[in-house]
């Protein structure tokens, strides 16, 4: 699917979905008070999002 001149594939959308899932984990860890775990998952979410952007 092409949106604004950018070609989105199922792989791109899946990687962005993983990034959103990890961001939900960050929220959950912060709510539980596990700040170090939240930071680790936030870094992983950032890497997943960057991977999705680079795949475009």
Buried (B, 14 or more C-beta within 10 A) or exposed (E): EEEEEEEBEEEBEEBBEBBEEBBEBBEEBBEEEBEEBBEBBBEBBEEBBEBBEEBE
